[in-house]
Amino acid sequence: MYELEAKVNGNVIAHGKRFSSLKAAYRYISSLLNIYSFQIQEEYDGINGHELVCDYYTRFCITQINA
C-alpha cells in the first residue's frame, strides 16, 4: 500500500491518498501533471519516501505504508 501527498502551486491536492500499487500512484501523478502542465525536474529517495519535484511549490511524495 502506498500513500501520496501532492502539492501543486503550494496548494495541497492530495493528503494521505492511498493506492494499492506504485503503478496506480504514478498514474494519478501523471494525470495531475497533464492537468496542470508540469514536468518533474528532480527525484529524491529519502527516509520519508520517494519525492518528485517540479518546482519549490509543486511536489509529490510517495511513502510505502503497511496496511
Contact map, one row per residue, 1 for C-alpha under 8 A:
1110000000000000011111000000000000000000000000000000000000000001111
1111000000000000011111001000000000000000000000000000000000000111100
1111100000000001111000000000000000000000000000000000000000000111100
0111110000000111111000001000000000000000000000000000000000011110000
0011111000011111100000000000000000000000000000000000000000011100000
0001111100011110000000000000000000000000000000000000000001111000000
0000111111111100000000000000000000000000000000000000000011110000000
0000011111111000000000000000000000000000000000000000000011100000000
0000001111100000000000000000000000000000000000000000000011000000000
0000001111110000000000000000000000000000000000000000000011000000000
0000001111111000000000000000000000000000000000000000000000000000000
0000111101111110000000000000000000000000000000000000000000000000000
0000111100111110000000000000000000000000000000000000000000000000000
0001111000011111100000000000000000000000000000000000000000000000000
0001110000011111100000000000000000000000000000000000000000000000000
0011100000000111110000000000000000000000000000000000000000000000000
0011100000000111111000000000000000000000000000000000000000000000000
1111000000000001111100000000000000000000000000000000000000000000000
1111000000000000111111011000000000000000000000000000000000000000000
1100000000000000011111010000000000000000000000000000000000000000000
1100000000000000001111111000000000000000000000000000000000000000000
1100000000000000001111111100000000000000000000000000000000000000000
0000000000000000000011111110000000000000000000000000000000000000000
0000000000000000001111111111000000000000000000000000000000000000000
0101000000000000001011111111100000000000000000000000000000000100000
0000000000000000000001111111110000000000000000000000000000000000000
0000000000000000000000111111111000000000000000000000000000000000000
0000000000000000000000011111111100000000000000000000000000000000000
0000000000000000000000001111111110000000000000000000000000010000000
0000000000000000000000000111111111000000000000000000000000000000000
0000000000000000000000000011111111100000000000000000000000000000000
0000000000000000000000000001111111110000000000000000000000000000000
0000000000000000000000000000111111111110000000000000000000000000000
0000000000000000000000000000011111111100000000000000000000000000000
0000000000000000000000000000001111111000000000000000000000000000000
0000000000000000000000000000000111111100000000000000000000000000000
0000000000000000000000000000000011111110000000000000000000000000000
0000000000000000000000000000000011011111000000000000010000000000000
0000000000000000000000000000000010001111100000000000010000000000000
0000000000000000000000000000000000000111111000000001110000000000000
0000000000000000000000000000000000000011111000000001111000000000000
0000000000000000000000000000000000000001111100000001110000000000000
0000000000000000000000000000000000000001111110000111100000000000000
0000000000000000000000000000000000000000011111000111000000000000000
0000000000000000000000000000000000000000001111111110000000000000000
0000000000000000000000000000000000000000000111111110000000000000000
0000000000000000000000000000000000000000000011111000000000000000000
0000000000000000000000000000000000000000000011111100000000000010000
0000000000000000000000000000000000000000000011111110000000001111000
0000000000000000000000000000000000000000001111011111000000001110000
0000000000000000000000000000000000000000001111001111100000111100000
0000000000000000000000000000000000000001111100000111110000111000000
0000000000000000000000000000000000000001111000000011111101110000000
0000000000000000000000000000000000000111110000000001111111100000000
0000000000000000000000000000000000000000100000000000111111100000000
0000000000000000000000000000000000000000000000000000111111100000000
0000001111000000000000000000000000000000000000000000011111100000000
0000011111000000000000000000000000000000000000000000111111110000000
0000011100000000000000000000000000000000000000000011111111111000000
0001111000000000000000000000100000000000000000000011100001111100000
0001110000000000000000000000000000000000000000001111000000111110000
0111100000000000000000001000000000000000000000001110000000011111000
0111000000000000000000000000000000000000000000011100000000001111100
1110000000000000000000000000000000000000000000001000000000000111110
1110000000000000000000000000000000000000000000000000000000000011111
1000000000000000000000000000000000000000000000000000000000000001111
1000000000000000000000000000000000000000000000000000000000000000111
